[in-house]
Amino acid sequence: MSTQTLVSRRQTAFRLREDLLNRLTVEAKRQNRSLNNYVESALMKAIYRKPNHETLDAIKEAQEDLNMTELDMTNIDTFLKSLE
């Protein structure tokens, strides 16, 4: 016997751009999923996407490295030279 958590769902309606709805429908069919399941999954990923500790540490390290190096972006030549 498997244990499943019962999730309450509430029916709602949204107005979406027609081109967006068409793309969502095509992608849902491509993944052999219902439109509802595909959209709900996409929204869950967008809302609950949180990097793990290793990723957060890497982000922090990269930001610290960038703060130590001033990048001159006034033009392409000075930008490339500031990368050296």
C-alpha positions in Angstrom: 0.0 0.0 0.0 1.5 3.4 -1.0 1.0 6.5 1.1 -0.1 9.6 -0.9 -0.6 13.0 0.4 -4.0 14.4 -0.5 -3.6 17.8 -2.1 -6.6 20.0 -2.3 -7.1 21.6 -5.6 -9.4 24.5 -6.5 -10.8 25.2 -9.9 -10.0 28.6 -11.3 -9.9 30.5 -14.6 -7.2 32.6 -16.2 -7.0 34.7 -19.3 -3.9 33.8 -21.3 -2.6 35.1 -24.5 -3.7 32.8 -27.3 -0.2 32.3 -28.6 1.0 31.4 -25.1 -1.9 28.9 -24.6 -1.1 27.3 -27.9 2.6 26.9 -27.0 1.6 25.4 -23.6 -0.8 23.0 -25.3 1.8 21.9 -27.8 4.4 21.3 -25.1 2.0 19.4 -22.8 1.1 17.1 -25.7 4.8 16.7 -26.6 5.4 15.5 -23.0 2.2 13.4 -23.0 0.7 15.4 -20.2 -2.6 17.2 -19.7 -2.5 20.9 -20.1 -3.5 21.3 -16.5 -0.7 19.1 -15.2 1.9 20.8 -17.5 0.9 24.3 -16.4 0.7 23.3 -12.7 4.2 21.7 -12.9 5.7 24.7 -14.6 4.2 27.1 -12.0 5.4 24.9 -9.2 9.0 24.9 -10.6 8.9 28.7 -11.0 7.6 29.3 -7.5 9.5 26.7 -5.5 12.8 26.6 -7.4 15.5 27.1 -4.7 19.2 26.4 -5.2 20.8 23.9 -2.9 23.6 24.9 -0.5 26.4 23.9 -2.9 24.9 26.1 -5.6 24.4 29.0 -3.2 28.0 28.7 -2.1 29.1 28.8 -5.8 27.0 31.8 -6.5 28.4 33.6 -3.5 32.0 32.7 -4.5 31.4 34.0 -8.0 30.0 37.2 -6.8 32.9 37.8 -4.5 35.3 37.1 -7.4 33.5 39.6 -9.6 33.6 42.2 -6.9 37.4 41.8 -6.7 37.8 42.4 -10.5 36.5 45.6 -12.0 35.2 45.1 -15.5 35.4 48.1 -17.8 32.4 47.8 -20.1 32.7 51.2 -21.8 33.6 49.4 -25.1 34.5 46.0 -26.3 38.2 46.5 -26.3 38.4 47.8 -22.7 36.1 45.1 -21.6 38.2 42.3 -23.1 41.3 43.8 -21.7 39.7 44.0 -18.2 39.1 40.3 -18.4 42.8 39.5 -18.5 
